[in-house]
Every structure is written in C-alpha cells, then in structure tokens.
Amino acid sequence: MTGIFDILFFAVFAVFTVLLGALLKFPDFRAFMGVGYAVGLILYLKSIHRILDFFEKKCYNTVKKAVKRLKLRKNTKKLSQPSNR
C-alpha cells in the first residue's frame, strides 16, 4: 500500500513541477531545480514517508476495529432475536 502512496506522491509532484515551471515561464530545466528536487526527495524519504506510514496504520487499525464491532453487534442481535419456529 505504501508503494501506491509513493507513486501518487511523485505523480502529484511531477504535475506540480510542470505547472509551476509553465506558470513562472522557466525557459528550461536548471541545475538548482535538480538540487532542490533531490533535497526534497531526501526529506520525503526521511520524514514524510514515516509520517504517512504512521497515519496509514492508524487509519487501517481504526477501520478494522469498527468493522469488528459492527460484526459483533450483528451477531449478538441475531442471537438475541427469538426464533420463528
């Protein structure tokens, strides 16, 4: 799942870069842009990646608990209902 978020991040980043370059009318790719991208990638891999992993696990566990509670409630309702025999 993390791989999907990584690909999504880089796709959004690529679109943002192209749009920003067009908006600011950059003539072509410049060396400082490559250095900036490299620094941004390193920061992403060192920090944001971990933060996204943490929240992904947190959301997954919350949904898993909610589904488990719903199934438990559904099963207890079935057991408590009188039979139509």
Buried (B, 14 or more C-beta within 10 A) or exposed (E): EEEEEBEEBEEEBEEEBEEEBEEEEEEEEEEEBEEEEEEEEEEBEEEEBEEBEEEEEEEEEEEEEEEEEEEEEEEEEEEEEEEEE
